[in-house]
Amino acid sequence: MDAQQIQNLPRMRTIKQIAREGIISEWTLRRWVSEHRIPFIKSGNRVLINLDLLIEVLSKGEF
């Protein structure tokens, strides 16, 4: 993988990781995921959220 490909990879985070960064609370993220209000993927039991997409959704007020 070259540097350009690495830069294009999405920044995926778990709910707890995002909550620890202080962007939004864990409880709110879990509720939004259960209501499908924000984009996410599941990997086994783990919920992964694209951090850049989350920030975009929050900045546009689309949640």
mmCIF file of the N, C-alpha and C atoms, coordinates in Angstrom:
data_MODEL
# 
_entry.id   MODEL 
# 
loop_
_atom_site.group_PDB 
_atom_site.id 
_atom_site.type_symbol 
_atom_site.label_atom_id 
_atom_site.label_alt_id 
_atom_site.label_comp_id 
_atom_site.label_asym_id 
_atom_site.label_entity_id 
_atom_site.label_seq_id 
_atom_site.pdbx_PDB_ins_code 
_atom_site.Cartn_x 
_atom_site.Cartn_y 
_atom_site.Cartn_z 
_atom_site.occupancy 
_atom_site.B_iso_or_equiv 
_atom_site.pdbx_formal_charge 
_atom_site.auth_seq_id 
_atom_site.auth_comp_id 
_atom_site.auth_asym_id 
_atom_site.auth_atom_id 
_atom_site.pdbx_PDB_model_num 
ATOM 1   N N  . MET A 1 1  ? 0.838   -1.170 0.000  1.00 0.00 ? 1  MET A N  1 
ATOM 2   C CA . MET A 1 1  ? 0.000   0.000  0.000  1.00 0.00 ? 1  MET A CA 1 
ATOM 3   C C  . MET A 1 1  ? 0.890   1.243  0.000  1.00 0.00 ? 1  MET A C  1 
ATOM 4   N N  . ASP A 1 2  ? 0.599   2.148  -0.866 1.00 0.00 ? 2  ASP A N  1 
ATOM 5   C CA . ASP A 1 2  ? 1.396   3.374  -0.889 1.00 0.00 ? 2  ASP A CA 1 
ATOM 6   C C  . ASP A 1 2  ? 0.727   4.458  -0.020 1.00 0.00 ? 2  ASP A C  1 
ATOM 7   N N  . ALA A 1 3  ? 1.402   5.574  0.123  1.00 0.00 ? 3  ALA A N  1 
ATOM 8   C CA . ALA A 1 3  ? 0.923   6.643  1.011  1.00 0.00 ? 3  ALA A CA 1 
ATOM 9   C C  . ALA A 1 3  ? -0.438  7.181  0.595  1.00 0.00 ? 3  ALA A C  1 
ATOM 10  N N  . GLN A 1 4  ? -0.692  7.282  -0.712 1.00 0.00 ? 4  GLN A N  1 
ATOM 11  C CA . GLN A 1 4  ? -1.983  7.802  -1.194 1.00 0.00 ? 4  GLN A CA 1 
ATOM 12  C C  . GLN A 1 4  ? -3.119  6.869  -0.800 1.00 0.00 ? 4  GLN A C  1 
ATOM 13  N N  . GLN A 1 5  ? -2.903  5.564  -0.918 1.00 0.00 ? 5  GLN A N  1 
ATOM 14  C CA . GLN A 1 5  ? -3.943  4.608  -0.550 1.00 0.00 ? 5  GLN A CA 1 
ATOM 15  C C  . GLN A 1 5  ? -4.227  4.658  0.943  1.00 0.00 ? 5  GLN A C  1 
ATOM 16  N N  . ILE A 1 6  ? -3.181  4.818  1.736  1.00 0.00 ? 6  ILE A N  1 
ATOM 17  C CA . ILE A 1 6  ? -3.366  4.884  3.183  1.00 0.00 ? 6  ILE A CA 1 
ATOM 18  C C  . ILE A 1 6  ? -4.160  6.132  3.564  1.00 0.00 ? 6  ILE A C  1 
ATOM 19  N N  . GLN A 1 7  ? -3.920  7.241  2.909  1.00 0.00 ? 7  GLN A N  1 
ATOM 20  C CA . GLN A 1 7  ? -4.651  8.476  3.204  1.00 0.00 ? 7  GLN A CA 1 
ATOM 21  C C  . GLN A 1 7  ? -6.128  8.342  2.866  1.00 0.00 ? 7  GLN A C  1 
ATOM 22  N N  . ASN A 1 8  ? -6.473  7.509  1.900  1.00 0.00 ? 8  ASN A N  1 
ATOM 23  C CA . ASN A 1 8  ? -7.861  7.360  1.475  1.00 0.00 ? 8  ASN A CA 1 
ATOM 24  C C  . ASN A 1 8  ? -8.648  6.360  2.316  1.00 0.00 ? 8  ASN A C  1 
ATOM 25  N N  . LEU A 1 9  ? -8.004  5.662  3.244  1.00 0.00 ? 9  LEU A N  1 
ATOM 26  C CA . LEU A 1 9  ? -8.713  4.720  4.094  1.00 0.00 ? 9  LEU A CA 1 
ATOM 27  C C  . LEU A 1 9  ? -9.600  5.478  5.075  1.00 0.00 ? 9  LEU A C  1 
ATOM 28  N N  . PRO A 1 10 ? -10.810 4.986  5.308  1.00 0.00 ? 10 PRO A N  1 
ATOM 29  C CA . PRO A 1 10 ? -11.691 5.672  6.258  1.00 0.00 ? 10 PRO A CA 1 
ATOM 30  C C  . PRO A 1 10 ? -11.172 5.511  7.689  1.00 0.00 ? 10 PRO A C  1 
ATOM 31  N N  . ARG A 1 11 ? -11.402 6.511  8.505  1.00 0.00 ? 11 ARG A N  1 
ATOM 32  C CA . ARG A 1 11 ? -11.014 6.453  9.915  1.00 0.00 ? 11 ARG A CA 1 
ATOM 33  C C  . ARG A 1 11 ? -12.171 5.839  10.691 1.00 0.00 ? 11 ARG A C  1 
ATOM 34  N N  . MET A 1 12 ? -12.138 4.524  10.856 1.00 0.00 ? 12 MET A N  1 
ATOM 35  C CA . MET A 1 12 ? -13.204 3.809  11.544 1.00 0.00 ? 12 MET A CA 1 
ATOM 36  C C  . MET A 1 12 ? -12.910 3.770  13.036 1.00 0.00 ? 12 MET A C  1 
ATOM 37  N N  . ARG A 1 13 ? -13.943 4.025  13.829 1.00 0.00 ? 13 ARG A N  1 
ATOM 38  C CA . ARG A 1 13 ? -13.810 4.030  15.290 1.00 0.00 ? 13 ARG A CA 1 
ATOM 39  C C  . ARG A 1 13 ? -14.988 3.276  15.904 1.00 0.00 ? 13 ARG A C  1 
ATOM 40  N N  . THR A 1 14 ? -14.749 2.690  17.069 1.00 0.00 ? 14 THR A N  1 
ATOM 41  C CA . THR A 1 14 ? -15.841 2.087  17.827 1.00 0.00 ? 14 THR A CA 1 
ATOM 42  C C  . THR A 1 14 ? -16.599 3.201  18.552 1.00 0.00 ? 14 THR A C  1 
ATOM 43  N N  . ILE A 1 15 ? -17.745 2.853  19.068 1.00 0.00 ? 15 ILE A N  1 
ATOM 44  C CA . ILE A 1 15 ? -18.542 3.827  19.822 1.00 0.00 ? 15 ILE A CA 1 
ATOM 45  C C  . ILE A 1 15 ? -17.754 4.343  21.025 1.00 0.00 ? 15 ILE A C  1 
ATOM 46  N N  . LYS A 1 16 ? -17.096 3.445  21.734 1.00 0.00 ? 16 LYS A N  1 
ATOM 47  C CA . LYS A 1 16 ? -16.335 3.855  22.919 1.00 0.00 ? 16 LYS A CA 1 
ATOM 48  C C  . LYS A 1 16 ? -15.175 4.767  22.550 1.00 0.00 ? 16 LYS A C  1 
ATOM 49  N N  . GLN A 1 17 ? -14.505 4.497  21.443 1.00 0.00 ? 17 GLN A N  1 
ATOM 50  C CA . GLN A 1 17 ? -13.395 5.343  21.019 1.00 0.00 ? 17 GLN A CA 1 
ATOM 51  C C  . GLN A 1 17 ? -13.878 6.763  20.712 1.00 0.00 ? 17 GLN A C  1 
ATOM 52  N N  . ILE A 1 18 ? -15.000 6.869  20.022 1.00 0.00 ? 18 ILE A N  1 
ATOM 53  C CA . ILE A 1 18 ? -15.543 8.198  19.699 1.00 0.00 ? 18 ILE A CA 1 
ATOM 54  C C  . ILE A 1 18 ? -15.962 8.921  20.978 1.00 0.00 ? 18 ILE A C  1 
ATOM 55  N N  . ALA A 1 19 ? -16.602 8.191  21.888 1.00 0.00 ? 19 ALA A N  1 
ATOM 56  C CA . ALA A 1 19 ? -17.038 8.800  23.148 1.00 0.00 ? 19 ALA A CA 1 
ATOM 57  C C  . ALA A 1 19 ? -15.833 9.288  23.953 1.00 0.00 ? 19 ALA A C  1 
ATOM 58  N N  . ARG A 1 20 ? -14.734 8.532  23.949 1.00 0.00 ? 20 ARG A N  1 
ATOM 59  C CA . ARG A 1 20 ? -13.524 8.937  24.669 1.00 0.00 ? 20 ARG A CA 1 
ATOM 60  C C  . ARG A 1 20 ? -12.900 10.195 24.072 1.00 0.00 ? 20 ARG A C  1 
ATOM 61  N N  . GLU A 1 21 ? -13.081 10.411 22.778 1.00 0.00 ? 21 GLU A N  1 
ATOM 62  C CA . GLU A 1 21 ? -12.544 11.607 22.130 1.00 0.00 ? 21 GLU A CA 1 
ATOM 63  C C  . GLU A 1 21 ? -13.377 12.844 22.477 1.00 0.00 ? 21 GLU A C  1 
ATOM 64  N N  . GLY A 1 22 ? -14.521 12.642 23.116 1.00 0.00 ? 22 GLY A N  1 
ATOM 65  C CA . GLY A 1 22 ? -15.337 13.751 23.576 1.00 0.00 ? 22 GLY A CA 1 
ATOM 66  C C  . GLY A 1 22 ? -16.220 14.373 22.503 1.00 0.00 ? 22 GLY A C  1 
ATOM 67  N N  . ILE A 1 23 ? -16.388 13.674 21.385 1.00 0.00 ? 23 ILE A N  1 
ATOM 68  C CA . ILE A 1 23 ? -17.207 14.213 20.302 1.00 0.00 ? 23 ILE A CA 1 
ATOM 69  C C  . ILE A 1 23 ? -18.682 14.149 20.675 1.00 0.00 ? 23 ILE A C  1 
ATOM 70  N N  . ILE A 1 24 ? -19.096 13.010 21.197 1.00 0.00 ? 24 ILE A N  1 
ATOM 71  C CA . ILE A 1 24 ? -20.498 12.803 21.560 1.00 0.00 ? 24 ILE A CA 1 
ATOM 72  C C  . ILE A 1 24 ? -20.545 11.654 22.564 1.00 0.00 ? 24 ILE A C  1 
ATOM 73  N N  . SER A 1 25 ? -21.574 11.591 23.372 1.00 0.00 ? 25 SER A N  1 
ATOM 74  C CA . SER A 1 25 ? -21.612 10.575 24.426 1.00 0.00 ? 25 SER A CA 1 
ATOM 75  C C  . SER A 1 25 ? -21.861 9.179  23.854 1.00 0.00 ? 25 SER A C  1 
ATOM 76  N N  . GLU A 1 26 ? -21.385 8.192  24.600 1.00 0.00 ? 26 GLU A N  1 
ATOM 77  C CA . GLU A 1 26 ? -21.569 6.794  24.195 1.00 0.00 ? 26 GLU A CA 1 
ATOM 78  C C  . GLU A 1 26 ? -23.049 6.448  24.111 1.00 0.00 ? 26 GLU A C  1 
ATOM 79  N N  . TRP A 1 27 ? -23.826 6.901  25.081 1.00 0.00 ? 27 TRP A N  1 
ATOM 80  C CA . TRP A 1 27 ? -25.259 6.601  25.112 1.00 0.00 ? 27 TRP A CA 1 
ATOM 81  C C  . TRP A 1 27 ? -25.956 7.145  23.862 1.00 0.00 ? 27 TRP A C  1 
ATOM 82  N N  . THR A 1 28 ? -25.636 8.379  23.501 1.00 0.00 ? 28 THR A N  1 
ATOM 83  C CA . THR A 1 28 ? -26.252 8.991  22.323 1.00 0.00 ? 28 THR A CA 1 
ATOM 84  C C  . THR A 1 28 ? -25.864 8.242  21.054 1.00 0.00 ? 28 THR A C  1 
ATOM 85  N N  . LEU A 1 29 ? -24.595 7.891  20.930 1.00 0.00 ? 29 LEU A N  1 
ATOM 86  C CA . LEU A 1 29 ? -24.152 7.137  19.752 1.00 0.00 ? 29 LEU A CA 1 
ATOM 87  C C  . LEU A 1 29 ? -24.875 5.803  19.648 1.00 0.00 ? 29 LEU A C  1 
ATOM 88  N N  . ARG A 1 30 ? -24.992 5.086  20.762 1.00 0.00 ? 30 ARG A N  1 
ATOM 89  C CA . ARG A 1 30 ? -25.687 3.782  20.738 1.00 0.00 ? 30 ARG A CA 1 
ATOM 90  C C  . ARG A 1 30 ? -27.151 3.952  20.321 1.00 0.00 ? 30 ARG A C  1 
ATOM 91  N N  . ARG A 1 31 ? -27.773 5.007  20.821 1.00 0.00 ? 31 ARG A N  1 
ATOM 92  C CA . ARG A 1 31 ? -29.177 5.256  20.459 1.00 0.00 ? 31 ARG A CA 1 
ATOM 93  C C  . ARG A 1 31 ? -29.297 5.562  18.975 1.00 0.00 ? 31 ARG A C  1 
ATOM 94  N N  . TRP A 1 32 ? -28.422 6.429  18.445 1.00 0.00 ? 32 TRP A N  1 
ATOM 95  C CA . TRP A 1 32 ? -28.461 6.782  17.024 1.00 0.00 ? 32 TRP A CA 1 
ATOM 96  C C  . TRP A 1 32 ? -28.180 5.574  16.141 1.00 0.00 ? 32 TRP A C  1 
ATOM 97  N N  . VAL A 1 33 ? -27.278 4.700  16.574 1.00 0.00 ? 33 VAL A N  1 
ATOM 98  C CA . VAL A 1 33 ? -27.004 3.483  15.797 1.00 0.00 ? 33 VAL A CA 1 
ATOM 99  C C  . VAL A 1 33 ? -28.243 2.595  15.792 1.00 0.00 ? 33 VAL A C  1 
ATOM 100 N N  . SER A 1 34 ? -28.869 2.411  16.952 1.00 0.00 ? 34 SER A N  1 
ATOM 101 C CA . SER A 1 34 ? -30.062 1.547  17.010 1.00 0.00 ? 34 SER A CA 1 
ATOM 102 C C  . SER A 1 34 ? -31.216 2.107  16.185 1.00 0.00 ? 34 SER A C  1 
ATOM 103 N N  . GLU A 1 35 ? -31.254 3.424  16.028 1.00 0.00 ? 35 GLU A N  1 
ATOM 104 C CA . GLU A 1 35 ? -32.290 4.074  15.219 1.00 0.00 ? 35 GLU A CA 1 
ATOM 105 C C  . GLU A 1 35 ? -31.848 4.291  13.769 1.00 0.00 ? 35 GLU A C  1 
ATOM 106 N N  . HIS A 1 36 ? -30.628 3.848  13.435 1.00 0.00 ? 36 HIS A N  1 
ATOM 107 C CA . HIS A 1 36 ? -30.052 4.009  12.087 1.00 0.00 ? 36 HIS A CA 1 
ATOM 108 C C  . HIS A 1 36 ? -30.020 5.481  11.663 1.00 0.00 ? 36 HIS A C  1 
ATOM 109 N N  . ARG A 1 37 ? -29.728 6.355  12.594 1.00 0.00 ? 37 ARG A N  1 
ATOM 110 C CA . ARG A 1 37 ? -29.671 7.797  12.297 1.00 0.00 ? 37 ARG A CA 1 
ATOM 111 C C  . ARG A 1 37 ? -28.309 8.232  11.785 1.00 0.00 ? 37 ARG A C  1 
ATOM 112 N N  . ILE A 1 38 ? -27.278 7.404  12.018 1.00 0.00 ? 38 ILE A N  1 
ATOM 113 C CA . ILE A 1 38 ? -25.937 7.693  11.520 1.00 0.00 ? 38 ILE A CA 1 
ATOM 114 C C  . ILE A 1 38 ? -25.406 6.460  10.794 1.00 0.00 ? 38 ILE A C  1 
ATOM 115 N N  . PRO A 1 39 ? -24.519 6.647  9.815  1.00 0.00 ? 39 PRO A N  1 
ATOM 116 C CA . PRO A 1 39 ? -23.976 5.498  9.084  1.00 0.00 ? 39 PRO A CA 1 
ATOM 117 C C  . PRO A 1 39 ? -23.008 4.700  9.959  1.00 0.00 ? 39 PRO A C  1 
ATOM 118 N N  . PHE A 1 40 ? -23.106 3.365  9.884  1.00 0.00 ? 40 PHE A N  1 
ATOM 119 C CA . PHE A 1 40 ? -22.225 2.485  10.656 1.00 0.00 ? 40 PHE A CA 1 
ATOM 120 C C  . PHE A 1 40 ? -22.156 1.132  9.961  1.00 0.00 ? 40 PHE A C  1 
ATOM 121 N N  . ILE A 1 41 ? -21.181 0.337  10.357 1.00 0.00 ? 41 ILE A N  1 
ATOM 122 C CA . ILE A 1 41 ? -21.109 -1.056 9.919  1.00 0.00 ? 41 ILE A CA 1 
ATOM 123 C C  . ILE A 1 41 ? -20.882 -1.913 11.150 1.00 0.00 ? 41 ILE A C  1 
ATOM 124 N N  . LYS A 1 42 ? -21.250 -3.183 11.043 1.00 0.00 ? 42 LYS A N  1 
ATOM 125 C CA . LYS A 1 42 ? -21.008 -4.116 12.132 1.00 0.00 ? 42 LYS A CA 1 
ATOM 126 C C  . LYS A 1 42 ? -19.948 -5.105 11.687 1.00 0.00 ? 42 LYS A C  1 
ATOM 127 N N  . SER A 1 43 ? -19.011 -5.359 12.572 1.00 0.00 ? 43 SER A N  1 
ATOM 128 C CA . SER A 1 43 ? -17.982 -6.360 12.364 1.00 0.00 ? 43 SER A CA 1 
ATOM 129 C C  . SER A 1 43 ? -18.059 -7.306 13.555 1.00 0.00 ? 43 SER A C  1 
ATOM 130 N N  . GLY A 1 44 ? -18.757 -8.401 13.372 1.00 0.00 ? 44 GLY A N  1 
ATOM 131 C CA . GLY A 1 44 ? -19.044 -9.277 14.508 1.00 0.00 ? 44 GLY A CA 1 
ATOM 132 C C  . GLY A 1 44 ? -19.986 -8.554 15.450 1.00 0.00 ? 44 GLY A C  1 
ATOM 133 N N  . ASN A 1 45 ? -19.589 -8.451 16.703 1.00 0.00 ? 45 ASN A N  1 
ATOM 134 C CA . ASN A 1 45 ? -20.399 -7.726 17.692 1.00 0.00 ? 45 ASN A CA 1 
ATOM 135 C C  . ASN A 1 45 ? -20.024 -6.257 17.781 1.00 0.00 ? 45 ASN A C  1 
ATOM 136 N N  . ARG A 1 46 ? -18.993 -5.875 17.067 1.00 0.00 ? 46 ARG A N  1 
ATOM 137 C CA . ARG A 1 46 ? -18.460 -4.514 17.150 1.00 0.00 ? 46 ARG A CA 1 
ATOM 138 C C  . ARG A 1 46 ? -19.140 -3.596 16.138 1.00 0.00 ? 46 ARG A C  1 
ATOM 139 N N  . VAL A 1 47 ? -19.534 -2.424 16.594 1.00 0.00 ? 47 VAL A N  1 
ATOM 140 C CA . VAL A 1 47 ? -20.106 -1.403 15.723 1.00 0.00 ? 47 VAL A CA 1 
ATOM 141 C C  . VAL A 1 47 ? -18.991 -0.425 15.379 1.00 0.00 ? 47 VAL A C  1 
ATOM 142 N N  . LEU A 1 48 ? -18.776 -0.201 14.088 1.00 0.00 ? 48 LEU A N  1 
ATOM 143 C CA . LEU A 1 48 ? -17.741 0.721  13.635 1.00 0.00 ? 48 LEU A CA 1 
ATOM 144 C C  . LEU A 1 48 ? -18.386 1.894  12.913 1.00 0.00 ? 48 LEU A C  1 
ATOM 145 N N  . ILE A 1 49 ? -17.914 3.078  13.234 1.00 0.00 ? 49 ILE A N  1 
ATOM 146 C CA . ILE A 1 49 ? -18.444 4.305  12.657 1.00 0.00 ? 49 ILE A CA 1 
ATOM 147 C C  . ILE A 1 49 ? -17.301 5.030  11.959 1.00 0.00 ? 49 ILE A C  1 
ATOM 148 N N  . ASN A 1 50 ? -17.567 5.485  10.743 1.00 0.00 ? 50 ASN A N  1 
ATOM 149 C CA . ASN A 1 50 ? -16.584 6.272  10.006 1.00 0.00 ? 50 ASN A CA 1 
ATOM 150 C C  . ASN A 1 50 ? -16.553 7.661  10.648 1.00 0.00 ? 50 ASN A C  1 
ATOM 151 N N  . LEU A 1 51 ? -15.443 7.985  11.266 1.00 0.00 ? 51 LEU A N  1 
ATOM 152 C CA . LEU A 1 51 ? -15.329 9.237  12.011 1.00 0.00 ? 51 LEU A CA 1 
ATOM 153 C C  . LEU A 1 51 ? -15.553 10.454 11.126 1.00 0.00 ? 51 LEU A C  1 
ATOM 154 N N  . ASP A 1 52 ? -15.014 10.430 9.917  1.00 0.00 ? 52 ASP A N  1 
ATOM 155 C CA . ASP A 1 52 ? -15.180 11.574 9.016  1.00 0.00 ? 52 ASP A CA 1 
ATOM 156 C C  . ASP A 1 52 ? -16.646 11.764 8.620  1.00 0.00 ? 52 ASP A C  1 
ATOM 157 N N  . LEU A 1 53 ? -17.354 10.654 8.359  1.00 0.00 ? 53 LEU A N  1 
ATOM 158 C CA . LEU A 1 53 ? -18.781 10.759 8.021  1.00 0.00 ? 53 LEU A CA 1 
ATOM 159 C C  . LEU A 1 53 ? -19.600 11.258 9.210  1.00 0.00 ? 53 LEU A C  1 
ATOM 160 N N  . LEU A 1 54 ? -19.257 10.800 10.403 1.00 0.00 ? 54 LEU A N  1 
ATOM 161 C CA . LEU A 1 54 ? -19.961 11.261 11.600 1.00 0.00 ? 54 LEU A CA 1 
ATOM 162 C C  . LEU A 1 54 ? -19.795 12.767 11.774 1.00 0.00 ? 54 LEU A C  1 
ATOM 163 N N  . ILE A 1 55 ? -18.579 13.242 11.630 1.00 0.00 ? 55 ILE A N  1 
ATOM 164 C CA . ILE A 1 55 ? -18.328 14.683 11.760 1.00 0.00 ? 55 ILE A CA 1 
ATOM 165 C C  . ILE A 1 55 ? -19.098 15.457 10.692 1.00 0.00 ? 55 ILE A C  1 
ATOM 166 N N  . GLU A 1 56 ? -19.153 14.912 9.486  1.00 0.00 ? 56 GLU A N  1 
ATOM 167 C CA . GLU A 1 56 ? -19.906 15.563 8.403  1.00 0.00 ? 56 GLU A CA 1 
ATOM 168 C C  . GLU A 1 56 ? -21.397 15.621 8.728  1.00 0.00 ? 56 GLU A C  1 
ATOM 169 N N  . VAL A 1 57 ? -21.945 14.506 9.218  1.00 0.00 ? 57 VAL A N  1 
ATOM 170 C CA . VAL A 1 57 ? -23.366 14.457 9.568  1.00 0.00 ? 57 VAL A CA 1 
ATOM 171 C C  . VAL A 1 57 ? -23.664 15.447 10.690 1.00 0.00 ? 57 VAL A C  1 
ATOM 172 N N  . LEU A 1 58 ? -22.802 15.491 11.700 1.00 0.00 ? 58 LEU A N  1 
ATOM 173 C CA . LEU A 1 58 ? -23.009 16.416 12.811 1.00 0.00 ? 58 LEU A CA 1 
ATOM 174 C C  . LEU A 1 58 ? -22.924 17.868 12.379 1.00 0.00 ? 58 LEU A C  1 
ATOM 175 N N  . SER A 1 59 ? -21.990 18.179 11.485 1.00 0.00 ? 59 SER A N  1 
ATOM 176 C CA . SER A 1 59 ? -21.821 19.562 11.057 1.00 0.00 ? 59 SER A CA 1 
ATOM 177 C C  . SER A 1 59 ? -22.985 20.037 10.188 1.00 0.00 ? 59 SER A C  1 
ATOM 178 N N  . LYS A 1 60 ? -23.616 19.100 9.463  1.00 0.00 ? 60 LYS A N  1 
ATOM 179 C CA . LYS A 1 60 ? -24.759 19.458 8.629  1.00 0.00 ? 60 LYS A CA 1 
ATOM 180 C C  . LYS A 1 60 ? -26.069 19.409 9.395  1.00 0.00 ? 60 LYS A C  1 
ATOM 181 N N  . GLY A 1 61 ? -26.044 18.855 10.604 1.00 0.00 ? 61 GLY A N  1 
ATOM 182 C CA . GLY A 1 61 ? -27.265 18.735 11.391 1.00 0.00 ? 61 GLY A CA 1 
ATOM 183 C C  . GLY A 1 61 ? -28.223 17.716 10.825 1.00 0.00 ? 61 GLY A C  1 
ATOM 184 N N  . GLU A 1 62 ? -27.686 16.674 10.181 1.00 0.00 ? 62 GLU A N  1 
ATOM 185 C CA . GLU A 1 62 ? -28.529 15.667 9.522  1.00 0.00 ? 62 GLU A CA 1 
ATOM 186 C C  . GLU A 1 62 ? -28.881 14.499 10.422 1.00 0.00 ? 62 GLU A C  1 
ATOM 187 N N  . PHE A 1 63 ? -28.554 14.564 11.679 1.00 0.00 ? 63 PHE A N  1 
ATOM 188 C CA . PHE A 1 63 ? -28.827 13.455 12.574 1.00 0.00 ? 63 PHE A CA 1 
ATOM 189 C C  . PHE A 1 63 ? -30.231 13.558 13.055 1.00 0.00 ? 63 PHE A C  1 
# 
